[in-house]
């Protein structure tokens, strides 16, 4: 909740409604209808938010301080943007990603590529607790394999995102799990039991959906799979395919599994990749530095191979970096002034039924992501807003923690101006607005959750009859 000094005030309800509605509609309509640049739309939203904060008593210096604090809290994520750009560029130069593509095309049946890739992303993200790390390592290799098999890029990206979101929602070591549990006031174990009631259903439905997508879409981008041998020949002629080239990804994943901070693990991957690029692939220091900054730029002579490989570098992340910078400034202002809190104070007393409460919770998680551009902040804000409400209505804390995960994490991956959405755009090369329809697990999770609540299947009450509370006895705290 926002803290206010004697010189500032909370926004009026009408101010909160107008500002949040204007920001939401201007971003959605501006991007989807008029195809306007999201950066300029966000800057306009920041200016409007600053005017409203000024009406609430915040002077320019105070507003700049608030925006600076928001950026400070996201320093780790911002630095990760640069590391991911470096790692993609240097791993291609080192032959790591080309080797994963080369060997992966031999190992995976084309029709099973999407469900297999989905389950691989689920497993790696579950074990490591980070979908950013999974997307920037195995995800980049899966894109190369998928494009080589003729699967459209948006479908591959949606599959990677789906596996990543499943992993972080179910992983006991993910930031999402720990934050949702702490915010709602429950244990990680109880939270995961609650989440599992919905997610195991969505997991099966998503895997089936990706199987049928694979059967239908393989070869649609390249007219079949007959070109695969030619692609593998190009890769083997351009790079030394010695298995040593896999050392960067193996070491990075090992460091991540060992719970070493992700920034350190990624930097370790950059260093090892640079060594492999220099010693094994015979690249000069100039080539290595150029790949770190500008990505891989050496033509292989094959149009398809160049499409797969010519990417990465710090400069490729600047669009994402600047977008996250502006979005975090806006989010800091809206969170500090308390616009969402004021809105919810008026709405919550009118929410009576269990289904409407769950629906409202999921919607405000989306609204908080729209307004603040940060998944973690959305979870904290909504946890603070709803914690007392869910307790008063007889729910266990894990009911709220589950919804925070299902609402904030999922919607955060589908909005192009959130830090998560912007990161995936830069890493996977496709906007959330394009891959959203193929991120089956992501959008299906809140839908299934709401349907189950409507059926009375997942209402986790503190004192409930068997008809109301269908969570297994061993899930009760």
Phi, psi and omega in degrees: 000155184283146174256133185234136175273177181294340182269356180239164179223162173288150177296153171288157179302318180296323178294317180296316180298313183297311185295311182293322178294318181296314181298313182298310184292320181295322179290314182292311182291318181300319182278312190276330183264311185258358177056041180278158181290128185294330179300312183291322176299318179292320178297319175300320179293322177297315180299316179295318178298322178296321178296318179291322176295324176297320176297332180272004174104004180270120177280177185298317181298319179295320180293319177297321178296319178297315179296321178296322179294320178297317178293322179300319181293338182255016183302318180299316179294320181296320179292328178297327177305313182293319180297321180295317177301316179296318187290322179295313181298315185283329178290330174289315179298325181284346182089004182294306180292317174304322180292320178298320177295313184301307183284327180296324179294336177278335191264332188252130174294135182307317182292335182262003184301311184294309178296324179293315178298321178300312181292325176297314178297321176302312184293314182294317180291323177299317183287323184266335180081008181225119176279338175296314180295320180294318181295322185277351179248277182291331180298318179296320178293321179296326176297315178299316178296315183296316178296322177298329178275357178085021177272132179302140183304316180302326180290318178298315180298317178299322178295316180296316179298316180300312179298322180294317181293320175303312183300313183288331178289330184256348184284131178288350182248008180278152178299324181297313179298312183293317182291317179298317180296313182294319182295319181277344179084039177232173179276158178299320180298313179294322178299314183292326176295322179291316180296322184297332181301324181268317191290329180292329177290313182293326178301312181295314180299320181292316179299319178295317180299318180290331176296312181291327174297318180298316179299322185277322191263343182302126178088355183291332182273338185237006179074023180130189182244012182291343182278352188300317180299321179295319178297316180297322178297316178300316181295317182291332178281333183273327185233151171283117186270021173307138183298347177299335182294345178277356182303318181302314182286326179295315181293319180297314179294323178296318178295323179291317177300328181280006177066025171288139181312139189301324180296322179291319179297317179294320178295323175299321177295325177295314182296312180296321178298320179295321178296316179294319180298323181279314187278320185266317182270000175061041176266147179280168177299324178297317179298319182295313180295323179295320178294322178296323184268315187251353182089184180280123185235006183274121181289139178265350184090355178245126182299317180293315180298318178297322178298324180285323195256333186278084183197179176092185181095157180302317185296333179291343182262358185293326176300313180294318182300313181292324178296314179297323180301309182293316182297321179292326175298314179297314181299320178299317179296313183293323179289316183296317183284342175084031183296317180291322180298317179297319180298315185288331179299331179274328187276318189301320179300340182269354180270112188256308188279162177297318181296316180293327178293315178296316180299316179296320179297313179298320181294319181287335172296318177295314181300320179295323176295319177300316187279320186260343177066020184218121183300313184296320179293323177299318180294318181294315181299311182290327175299317179294321183290323190257348187304311180293323181297314181292326177293315180298329183267011171085017179269150171285155182301329182292342174295315179290317182299323177297316182291327176299318179292314183290328182272310185284313184295317183292310183293330179297333180277349185253001179251127186290343183259359172285160179298323179293313180296319179294321179298314181293327176300313182289323184284317185263346175082021179209141183286150175303328179295338180267318183272351188306315184294339180263354176276068192304311183300323187294307182278340180284332184300306179295330179294310179297320180300314181293319179297318180295322177296318179299331178273357180076020187272335186228033175276110186264089184268152177291317176227104186222156173282161179305327181291329183274326190241101187256015175283138182307151183303325182286354177269353181281140178270000000 
